[in-house]
Amino acid sequence: MSTWIEEACAAGARLKPACEVVGLSVRTLQRWRGEDGIQADARAAAAQGRTLANRLSDAERSTILGVCN
């Protein structure tokens, strides 16, 4: 996505309209861009691949589907 915005700006587009086309705010793009370019997601939750605490277990899901059907 960032590459598309950079290409559009290099072709003469303004930054804000280029960001709007891809559904991104200028501020978000600024946060993503660090001093070393686009940064990886630094959130701990993103790296863990965790499951939500309120997620239904397979048994609970089966029970609910059995009752509904």
Phi and psi restraints in degrees (range 20) as a CNS / XPLOR table:
assign (resid 1 and name C) (resid 2 and name N)
       (resid 2 and name CA) (resid 2 and name C) 1.0 -62.8 20.0 2
assign (resid 2 and name N) (resid 2 and name CA)
       (resid 2 and name C) (resid 3 and name N) 1.0 -36.0 20.0 2
assign (resid 2 and name C) (resid 3 and name N)
       (resid 3 and name CA) (resid 3 and name C) 1.0 -63.8 20.0 2
assign (resid 3 and name N) (resid 3 and name CA)
       (resid 3 and name C) (resid 4 and name N) 1.0 -40.3 20.0 2
assign (resid 3 and name C) (resid 4 and name N)
       (resid 4 and name CA) (resid 4 and name C) 1.0 -62.2 20.0 2
assign (resid 4 and name N) (resid 4 and name CA)
       (resid 4 and name C) (resid 5 and name N) 1.0 -42.7 20.0 2
assign (resid 4 and name C) (resid 5 and name N)
       (resid 5 and name CA) (resid 5 and name C) 1.0 -65.1 20.0 2
assign (resid 5 and name N) (resid 5 and name CA)
       (resid 5 and name C) (resid 6 and name N) 1.0 -43.1 20.0 2
assign (resid 5 and name C) (resid 6 and name N)
       (resid 6 and name CA) (resid 6 and name C) 1.0 -62.9 20.0 2
assign (resid 6 and name N) (resid 6 and name CA)
       (resid 6 and name C) (resid 7 and name N) 1.0 -40.6 20.0 2
assign (resid 6 and name C) (resid 7 and name N)
       (resid 7 and name CA) (resid 7 and name C) 1.0 -64.2 20.0 2
assign (resid 7 and name N) (resid 7 and name CA)
       (resid 7 and name C) (resid 8 and name N) 1.0 -42.1 20.0 2
assign (resid 7 and name C) (resid 8 and name N)
       (resid 8 and name CA) (resid 8 and name C) 1.0 -64.1 20.0 2
assign (resid 8 and name N) (resid 8 and name CA)
       (resid 8 and name C) (resid 9 and name N) 1.0 -42.3 20.0 2
assign (resid 8 and name C) (resid 9 and name N)
       (resid 9 and name CA) (resid 9 and name C) 1.0 -67.0 20.0 2
assign (resid 9 and name N) (resid 9 and name CA)
       (resid 9 and name C) (resid 10 and name N) 1.0 -37.0 20.0 2
assign (resid 9 and name C) (resid 10 and name N)
       (resid 10 and name CA) (resid 10 and name C) 1.0 -66.0 20.0 2
assign (resid 10 and name N) (resid 10 and name CA)
       (resid 10 and name C) (resid 11 and name N) 1.0 -28.4 20.0 2
assign (resid 10 and name C) (resid 11 and name N)
       (resid 11 and name CA) (resid 11 and name C) 1.0 -85.4 20.0 2
assign (resid 11 and name N) (resid 11 and name CA)
       (resid 11 and name C) (resid 12 and name N) 1.0 -0.4 20.0 2
assign (resid 11 and name C) (resid 12 and name N)
       (resid 12 and name CA) (resid 12 and name C) 1.0 112.7 20.0 2
assign (resid 12 and name N) (resid 12 and name CA)
       (resid 12 and name C) (resid 13 and name N) 1.0 -1.3 20.0 2
assign (resid 12 and name C) (resid 13 and name N)
       (resid 13 and name CA) (resid 13 and name C) 1.0 -75.4 20.0 2
assign (resid 13 and name N) (resid 13 and name CA)
       (resid 13 and name C) (resid 14 and name N) 1.0 152.3 20.0 2
assign (resid 13 and name C) (resid 14 and name N)
       (resid 14 and name CA) (resid 14 and name C) 1.0 -82.0 20.0 2
assign (resid 14 and name N) (resid 14 and name CA)
       (resid 14 and name C) (resid 15 and name N) 1.0 154.2 20.0 2
assign (resid 14 and name C) (resid 15 and name N)
       (resid 15 and name CA) (resid 15 and name C) 1.0 -63.4 20.0 2
assign (resid 15 and name N) (resid 15 and name CA)
       (resid 15 and name C) (resid 16 and name N) 1.0 -47.8 20.0 2
assign (resid 15 and name C) (resid 16 and name N)
       (resid 16 and name CA) (resid 16 and name C) 1.0 -61.3 20.0 2
assign (resid 16 and name N) (resid 16 and name CA)
       (resid 16 and name C) (resid 17 and name N) 1.0 -49.8 20.0 2
assign (resid 16 and name C) (resid 17 and name N)
       (resid 17 and name CA) (resid 17 and name C) 1.0 -63.1 20.0 2
assign (resid 17 and name N) (resid 17 and name CA)
       (resid 17 and name C) (resid 18 and name N) 1.0 -35.0 20.0 2
assign (resid 17 and name C) (resid 18 and name N)
       (resid 18 and name CA) (resid 18 and name C) 1.0 -64.4 20.0 2
assign (resid 18 and name N) (resid 18 and name CA)
       (resid 18 and name C) (resid 19 and name N) 1.0 -40.1 20.0 2
assign (resid 18 and name C) (resid 19 and name N)
       (resid 19 and name CA) (resid 19 and name C) 1.0 -67.6 20.0 2
assign (resid 19 and name N) (resid 19 and name CA)
       (resid 19 and name C) (resid 20 and name N) 1.0 -39.4 20.0 2
assign (resid 19 and name C) (resid 20 and name N)
       (resid 20 and name CA) (resid 20 and name C) 1.0 -63.1 20.0 2
assign (resid 20 and name N) (resid 20 and name CA)
       (resid 20 and name C) (resid 21 and name N) 1.0 -35.4 20.0 2
assign (resid 20 and name C) (resid 21 and name N)
       (resid 21 and name CA) (resid 21 and name C) 1.0 -61.2 20.0 2
assign (resid 21 and name N) (resid 21 and name CA)
       (resid 21 and name C) (resid 22 and name N) 1.0 -38.4 20.0 2
assign (resid 21 and name C) (resid 22 and name N)
       (resid 22 and name CA) (resid 22 and name C) 1.0 -93.7 20.0 2
assign (resid 22 and name N) (resid 22 and name CA)
       (resid 22 and name C) (resid 23 and name N) 1.0 3.6 20.0 2
assign (resid 22 and name C) (resid 23 and name N)
       (resid 23 and name CA) (resid 23 and name C) 1.0 77.5 20.0 2
assign (resid 23 and name N) (resid 23 and name CA)
       (resid 23 and name C) (resid 24 and name N) 1.0 35.5 20.0 2
assign (resid 23 and name C) (resid 24 and name N)
       (resid 24 and name CA) (resid 24 and name C) 1.0 -128.9 20.0 2
assign (resid 24 and name N) (resid 24 and name CA)
       (resid 24 and name C) (resid 25 and name N) 1.0 140.9 20.0 2
assign (resid 24 and name C) (resid 25 and name N)
       (resid 25 and name CA) (resid 25 and name C) 1.0 -84.4 20.0 2
assign (resid 25 and name N) (resid 25 and name CA)
       (resid 25 and name C) (resid 26 and name N) 1.0 155.0 20.0 2
assign (resid 25 and name C) (resid 26 and name N)
       (resid 26 and name CA) (resid 26 and name C) 1.0 -60.9 20.0 2
assign (resid 26 and name N) (resid 26 and name CA)
       (resid 26 and name C) (resid 27 and name N) 1.0 -39.6 20.0 2
assign (resid 26 and name C) (resid 27 and name N)
       (resid 27 and name CA) (resid 27 and name C) 1.0 -62.8 20.0 2
assign (resid 27 and name N) (resid 27 and name CA)
       (resid 27 and name C) (resid 28 and name N) 1.0 -40.2 20.0 2
assign (resid 27 and name C) (resid 28 and name N)
       (resid 28 and name CA) (resid 28 and name C) 1.0 -62.4 20.0 2
assign (resid 28 and name N) (resid 28 and name CA)
       (resid 28 and name C) (resid 29 and name N) 1.0 -44.3 20.0 2
assign (resid 28 and name C) (resid 29 and name N)
       (resid 29 and name CA) (resid 29 and name C) 1.0 -60.8 20.0 2
assign (resid 29 and name N) (resid 29 and name CA)
       (resid 29 and name C) (resid 30 and name N) 1.0 -40.1 20.0 2
assign (resid 29 and name C) (resid 30 and name N)
       (resid 30 and name CA) (resid 30 and name C) 1.0 -63.8 20.0 2
assign (resid 30 and name N) (resid 30 and name CA)
       (resid 30 and name C) (resid 31 and name N) 1.0 -38.5 20.0 2
assign (resid 30 and name C) (resid 31 and name N)
       (resid 31 and name CA) (resid 31 and name C) 1.0 -67.8 20.0 2
assign (resid 31 and name N) (resid 31 and name CA)
       (resid 31 and name C) (resid 32 and name N) 1.0 -39.2 20.0 2
assign (resid 31 and name C) (resid 32 and name N)
       (resid 32 and name CA) (resid 32 and name C) 1.0 -66.1 20.0 2
assign (resid 32 and name N) (resid 32 and name CA)
       (resid 32 and name C) (resid 33 and name N) 1.0 -36.8 20.0 2
assign (resid 32 and name C) (resid 33 and name N)
       (resid 33 and name CA) (resid 33 and name C) 1.0 -80.0 20.0 2
assign (resid 33 and name N) (resid 33 and name CA)
       (resid 33 and name C) (resid 34 and name N) 1.0 120.9 20.0 2
assign (resid 33 and name C) (resid 34 and name N)
       (resid 34 and name CA) (resid 34 and name C) 1.0 -103.4 20.0 2
assign (resid 34 and name N) (resid 34 and name CA)
       (resid 34 and name C) (resid 35 and name N) 1.0 -167.5 20.0 2
assign (resid 34 and name C) (resid 35 and name N)
       (resid 35 and name CA) (resid 35 and name C) 1.0 -65.8 20.0 2
assign (resid 35 and name N) (resid 35 and name CA)
       (resid 35 and name C) (resid 36 and name N) 1.0 -25.9 20.0 2
assign (resid 35 and name C) (resid 36 and name N)
       (resid 36 and name CA) (resid 36 and name C) 1.0 -103.9 20.0 2
assign (resid 36 and name N) (resid 36 and name CA)
       (resid 36 and name C) (resid 37 and name N) 1.0 21.1 20.0 2
assign (resid 36 and name C) (resid 37 and name N)
       (resid 37 and name CA) (resid 37 and name C) 1.0 96.5 20.0 2
assign (resid 37 and name N) (resid 37 and name CA)
       (resid 37 and name C) (resid 38 and name N) 1.0 -159.8 20.0 2
assign (resid 37 and name C) (resid 38 and name N)
       (resid 38 and name CA) (resid 38 and name C) 1.0 -65.2 20.0 2
assign (resid 38 and name N) (resid 38 and name CA)
       (resid 38 and name C) (resid 39 and name N) 1.0 129.9 20.0 2
assign (resid 38 and name C) (resid 39 and name N)
       (resid 39 and name CA) (resid 39 and name C) 1.0 -96.3 20.0 2
assign (resid 39 and name N) (resid 39 and name CA)
       (resid 39 and name C) (resid 40 and name N) 1.0 150.1 20.0 2
assign (resid 39 and name C) (resid 40 and name N)
       (resid 40 and name CA) (resid 40 and name C) 1.0 -72.7 20.0 2
assign (resid 40 and name N) (resid 40 and name CA)
       (resid 40 and name C) (resid 41 and name N) 1.0 162.5 20.0 2
assign (resid 40 and name C) (resid 41 and name N)
       (resid 41 and name CA) (resid 41 and name C) 1.0 -67.3 20.0 2
assign (resid 41 and name N) (resid 41 and name CA)
       (resid 41 and name C) (resid 42 and name N) 1.0 117.2 20.0 2
assign (resid 41 and name C) (resid 42 and name N)
       (resid 42 and name CA) (resid 42 and name C) 1.0 -96.9 20.0 2
assign (resid 42 and name N) (resid 42 and name CA)
       (resid 42 and name C) (resid 43 and name N) 1.0 3.0 20.0 2
assign (resid 42 and name C) (resid 43 and name N)
       (resid 43 and name CA) (resid 43 and name C) 1.0 -69.3 20.0 2
assign (resid 43 and name N) (resid 43 and name CA)
       (resid 43 and name C) (resid 44 and name N) 1.0 138.4 20.0 2
assign (resid 43 and name C) (resid 44 and name N)
       (resid 44 and name CA) (resid 44 and name C) 1.0 -63.7 20.0 2
assign (resid 44 and name N) (resid 44 and name CA)
       (resid 44 and name C) (resid 45 and name N) 1.0 -38.6 20.0 2
assign (resid 44 and name C) (resid 45 and name N)
       (resid 45 and name CA) (resid 45 and name C) 1.0 -65.6 20.0 2
assign (resid 45 and name N) (resid 45 and name CA)
       (resid 45 and name C) (resid 46 and name N) 1.0 -33.8 20.0 2
assign (resid 45 and name C) (resid 46 and name N)
       (resid 46 and name CA) (resid 46 and name C) 1.0 -68.4 20.0 2
assign (resid 46 and name N) (resid 46 and name CA)
       (resid 46 and name C) (resid 47 and name N) 1.0 -34.2 20.0 2
assign (resid 46 and name C) (resid 47 and name N)
       (resid 47 and name CA) (resid 47 and name C) 1.0 -79.0 20.0 2
assign (resid 47 and name N) (resid 47 and name CA)
       (resid 47 and name C) (resid 48 and name N) 1.0 -28.8 20.0 2
assign (resid 47 and name C) (resid 48 and name N)
       (resid 48 and name CA) (resid 48 and name C) 1.0 -76.8 20.0 2
assign (resid 48 and name N) (resid 48 and name CA)
       (resid 48 and name C) (resid 49 and name N) 1.0 -32.2 20.0 2
assign (resid 48 and name C) (resid 49 and name N)
       (resid 49 and name CA) (resid 49 and name C) 1.0 66.1 20.0 2
assign (resid 49 and name N) (resid 49 and name CA)
       (resid 49 and name C) (resid 50 and name N) 1.0 39.1 20.0 2
assign (resid 49 and name C) (resid 50 and name N)
       (resid 50 and name CA) (resid 50 and name C) 1.0 -72.6 20.0 2
assign (resid 50 and name N) (resid 50 and name CA)
       (resid 50 and name C) (resid 51 and name N) 1.0 161.7 20.0 2
assign (resid 50 and name C) (resid 51 and name N)
       (resid 51 and name CA) (resid 51 and name C) 1.0 -102.2 20.0 2
assign (resid 51 and name N) (resid 51 and name CA)
       (resid 51 and name C) (resid 52 and name N) 1.0 152.2 20.0 2
assign (resid 51 and name C) (resid 52 and name N)
       (resid 52 and name CA) (resid 52 and name C) 1.0 -73.3 20.0 2
assign (resid 52 and name N) (resid 52 and name CA)
       (resid 52 and name C) (resid 53 and name N) 1.0 146.3 20.0 2
assign (resid 52 and name C) (resid 53 and name N)
       (resid 53 and name CA) (resid 53 and name C) 1.0 -66.9 20.0 2
assign (resid 53 and name N) (resid 53 and name CA)
       (resid 53 and name C) (resid 54 and name N) 1.0 -29.8 20.0 2
assign (resid 53 and name C) (resid 54 and name N)
       (resid 54 and name CA) (resid 54 and name C) 1.0 -97.4 20.0 2
assign (resid 54 and name N) (resid 54 and name CA)
       (resid 54 and name C) (resid 55 and name N) 1.0 14.9 20.0 2
assign (resid 54 and name C) (resid 55 and name N)
       (resid 55 and name CA) (resid 55 and name C) 1.0 -71.3 20.0 2
assign (resid 55 and name N) (resid 55 and name CA)
       (resid 55 and name C) (resid 56 and name N) 1.0 140.3 20.0 2
assign (resid 55 and name C) (resid 56 and name N)
       (resid 56 and name CA) (resid 56 and name C) 1.0 -71.4 20.0 2
assign (resid 56 and name N) (resid 56 and name CA)
       (resid 56 and name C) (resid 57 and name N) 1.0 142.4 20.0 2
assign (resid 56 and name C) (resid 57 and name N)
       (resid 57 and name CA) (resid 57 and name C) 1.0 -76.0 20.0 2
assign (resid 57 and name N) (resid 57 and name CA)
       (resid 57 and name C) (resid 58 and name N) 1.0 167.6 20.0 2
assign (resid 57 and name C) (resid 58 and name N)
       (resid 58 and name CA) (resid 58 and name C) 1.0 -62.0 20.0 2
assign (resid 58 and name N) (resid 58 and name CA)
       (resid 58 and name C) (resid 59 and name N) 1.0 -37.4 20.0 2
assign (resid 58 and name C) (resid 59 and name N)
       (resid 59 and name CA) (resid 59 and name C) 1.0 -66.5 20.0 2
assign (resid 59 and name N) (resid 59 and name CA)
       (resid 59 and name C) (resid 60 and name N) 1.0 -43.0 20.0 2
assign (resid 59 and name C) (resid 60 and name N)
       (resid 60 and name CA) (resid 60 and name C) 1.0 -63.4 20.0 2
assign (resid 60 and name N) (resid 60 and name CA)
       (resid 60 and name C) (resid 61 and name N) 1.0 -41.2 20.0 2
assign (resid 60 and name C) (resid 61 and name N)
       (resid 61 and name CA) (resid 61 and name C) 1.0 -63.7 20.0 2
assign (resid 61 and name N) (resid 61 and name CA)
       (resid 61 and name C) (resid 62 and name N) 1.0 -44.2 20.0 2
assign (resid 61 and name C) (resid 62 and name N)
       (resid 62 and name CA) (resid 62 and name C) 1.0 -61.8 20.0 2
assign (resid 62 and name N) (resid 62 and name CA)
       (resid 62 and name C) (resid 63 and name N) 1.0 -41.4 20.0 2
assign (resid 62 and name C) (resid 63 and name N)
       (resid 63 and name CA) (resid 63 and name C) 1.0 -62.2 20.0 2
assign (resid 63 and name N) (resid 63 and name CA)
       (resid 63 and name C) (resid 64 and name N) 1.0 -45.9 20.0 2
assign (resid 63 and name C) (resid 64 and name N)
       (resid 64 and name CA) (resid 64 and name C) 1.0 -63.6 20.0 2
assign (resid 64 and name N) (resid 64 and name CA)
       (resid 64 and name C) (resid 65 and name N) 1.0 -44.3 20.0 2
assign (resid 64 and name C) (resid 65 and name N)
       (resid 65 and name CA) (resid 65 and name C) 1.0 -64.5 20.0 2
assign (resid 65 and name N) (resid 65 and name CA)
       (resid 65 and name C) (resid 66 and name N) 1.0 -36.1 20.0 2
assign (resid 65 and name C) (resid 66 and name N)
       (resid 66 and name CA) (resid 66 and name C) 1.0 -65.0 20.0 2
assign (resid 66 and name N) (resid 66 and name CA)
       (resid 66 and name C) (resid 67 and name N) 1.0 -40.2 20.0 2
assign (resid 66 and name C) (resid 67 and name N)
       (resid 67 and name CA) (resid 67 and name C) 1.0 -69.4 20.0 2
assign (resid 67 and name N) (resid 67 and name CA)
       (resid 67 and name C) (resid 68 and name N) 1.0 -41.3 20.0 2
assign (resid 67 and name C) (resid 68 and name N)
       (resid 68 and name CA) (resid 68 and name C) 1.0 -71.9 20.0 2
assign (resid 68 and name N) (resid 68 and name CA)
       (resid 68 and name C) (resid 69 and name N) 1.0 -32.8 20.0 2
